[in-house]
Amino acid sequence: MISRGERLLSLAIVTPSMLAIAIFVYGFILWSTRVSVSAWKGLLPDYSFVGLDNFKNLLFNDPRFIIDIRNTVIFTVVFVGGSLIFGLTLAILLDQGLRGESFFRSLYLFPMAISFIVTGVVWRWLMNPAMGSRMSGLNLLFDNMGLDFLINRWYTTPNWGIASIALAAIWQMSGYVMAMYIGGLRGIPHELREAARVDGASEPQIYRHIVLPMLWPVTLSALIILGHISLKVFDLIVAVVGKQLPLDVPAIYMWQTTFDGYFFGRGAAIGILLLISVAVLIIPYLIYTLRQENQL
């Protein structure tokens, strides 16, 4: 039985963390919400209540925010889909019992150890859109290999340039997804696969009807993690191309609106919209997880 002194000690240990979260997370969320419904523009605070005008102007009267939403959707689809496909492929290959598995696992996980800023600096050179004598990076590699059809303008491509930025994110996060899938694959009983082979099932059928359905919880977790990263992406895009309207996303718009334009009301509104989008993605997952735990 836990004594009163141990309870007080435990409470004293967790209290500072609880206070920090209450102030710097939930307190700032409430403050940002208050600012988002105000007319604050300029260095002097102005808490005049304007209701949902800032949100309405963003969603219905702001062409730049519409571009941000389009770019976010493209980036999310390419990034999440590519990371899941490459991560699952690498996990299946490493699950075959190949020699040097630990080396390759560490190699694929290495990009996860660096920041998006470093990734952006490296891929800015790899995706150099210059042509002719100034060609470098991947375009130069394709040129030397005779793969001229792969040479392109990368992030300067109209409308779809944001998809090339997602390639850098895929390179960084695929190893993390691979590690998640390896854990899921190692948790599938080997007897299930052997029983399917005895019944005459081919390897593609085993993965389609047994392995992939049992990996659904891992896929859902990876989908949530990658999804919330893509919704608030900022540093990777800034490191690659800076702040350019064709590759703009809500996080960059929020930064420029708040700290460059001093329109704190609109900037806070963008931040709240980002928070809502992440919450819409994560809260159903948390509810699903709690229900699964209660059923065990």
LINGIKA-V188431 format. One record per residue. N is the residue number from 1. RES is the residue in one small letter. SS is DSSP state (h for helix, s for strand, l for the rest). Layout:
[[N,RES,SS] [N,RES,SS]]
This chain:
[[1,m,l] [2,i,l] [3,s,l] [4,r,h] [5,g,h] [6,e,h] [7,r,h] [8,l,h] [9,l,h] [10,s,h] [11,l,h] [12,a,h] [13,i,h] [14,v,h] [15,t,h] [16,p,h] [17,s,h] [18,m,h] [19,l,h] [20,a,h] [21,i,h] [22,a,h] [23,i,h] [24,f,h] [25,v,h] [26,y,h] [27,g,h] [28,f,h] [29,i,h] [30,l,h] [31,w,h] [32,s,h] [33,t,h] [34,r,h] [35,v,h] [36,s,h] [37,v,l] [38,s,s] [39,a,l] [40,w,l] [41,k,l] [42,g,l] [43,l,l] [44,l,l] [45,p,l] [46,d,l] [47,y,l] [48,s,l] [49,f,s] [50,v,l] [51,g,l] [52,l,l] [53,d,h] [54,n,h] [55,f,h] [56,k,h] [57,n,h] [58,l,h] [59,l,h] [60,f,h] [61,n,h] [62,d,l] [63,p,h] [64,r,h] [65,f,h] [66,i,h] [67,i,h] [68,d,h] [69,i,h] [70,r,h] [71,n,h] [72,t,h] [73,v,h] [74,i,h] [75,f,h] [76,t,h] [77,v,h] [78,v,h] [79,f,h] [80,v,h] [81,g,h] [82,g,h] [83,s,h] [84,l,h] [85,i,h] [86,f,h] [87,g,h] [88,l,h] [89,t,h] [90,l,h] [91,a,h] [92,i,h] [93,l,h] [94,l,h] [95,d,l] [96,q,l] [97,g,l] [98,l,l] [99,r,l] [100,g,l] [101,e,h] [102,s,h] [103,f,h] [104,f,h] [105,r,h] [106,s,h] [107,l,h] [108,y,h] [109,l,h] [110,f,h] [111,p,h] [112,m,h] [113,a,h] [114,i,l] [115,s,l] [116,f,h] [117,i,h] [118,v,h] [119,t,h] [120,g,h] [121,v,h] [122,v,h] [123,w,h] [124,r,h] [125,w,h] [126,l,h] [127,m,l] [128,n,l] [129,p,l] [130,a,l] [131,m,l] [132,g,h] [133,s,h] [134,r,h] [135,m,l] [136,s,l] [137,g,h] [138,l,h] [139,n,h] [140,l,h] [141,l,h] [142,f,h] [143,d,h] [144,n,h] [145,m,l] [146,g,l] [147,l,l] [148,d,h] [149,f,h] [150,l,h] [151,i,l] [152,n,l] [153,r,l] [154,w,h] [155,y,h] [156,t,h] [157,t,l] [158,p,l] [159,n,l] [160,w,l] [161,g,h] [162,i,h] [163,a,h] [164,s,h] [165,i,h] [166,a,h] [167,l,h] [168,a,h] [169,a,h] [170,i,h] [171,w,h] [172,q,h] [173,m,h] [174,s,h] [175,g,h] [176,y,h] [177,v,h] [178,m,h] [179,a,h] [180,m,h] [181,y,h] [182,i,h] [183,g,h] [184,g,h] [185,l,h] [186,r,h] [187,g,l] [188,i,l] [189,p,l] [190,h,h] [191,e,h] [192,l,h] [193,r,h] [194,e,h] [195,a,h] [196,a,h] [197,r,h] [198,v,h] [199,d,l] [200,g,l] [201,a,l] [202,s,l] [203,e,h] [204,p,h] [205,q,h] [206,i,h] [207,y,h] [208,r,h] [209,h,h] [210,i,h] [211,v,h] [212,l,h] [213,p,h] [214,m,h] [215,l,l] [216,w,h] [217,p,h] [218,v,h] [219,t,h] [220,l,h] [221,s,h] [222,a,h] [223,l,h] [224,i,h] [225,i,h] [226,l,h] [227,g,h] [228,h,h] [229,i,h] [230,s,h] [231,l,h] [232,k,l] [233,v,l] [234,f,l] [235,d,h] [236,l,h] [237,i,h] [238,v,h] [239,a,h] [240,v,h] [241,v,h] [242,g,l] [243,k,l] [244,q,l] [245,l,h] [246,p,h] [247,l,h] [248,d,l] [249,v,l] [250,p,h] [251,a,h] [252,i,h] [253,y,h] [254,m,h] [255,w,h] [256,q,h] [257,t,h] [258,t,h] [259,f,h] [260,d,h] [261,g,l] [262,y,l] [263,f,l] [264,f,h] [265,g,h] [266,r,h] [267,g,h] [268,a,h] [269,a,h] [270,i,h] [271,g,h] [272,i,h] [273,l,h] [274,l,h] [275,l,h] [276,i,h] [277,s,h] [278,v,h] [279,a,h] [280,v,h] [281,l,h] [282,i,h] [283,i,h] [284,p,h] [285,y,h] [286,l,h] [287,i,h] [288,y,h] [289,t,h] [290,l,h] [291,r,h] [292,q,h] [293,e,h] [294,n,h] [295,q,h] [296,l,l]]
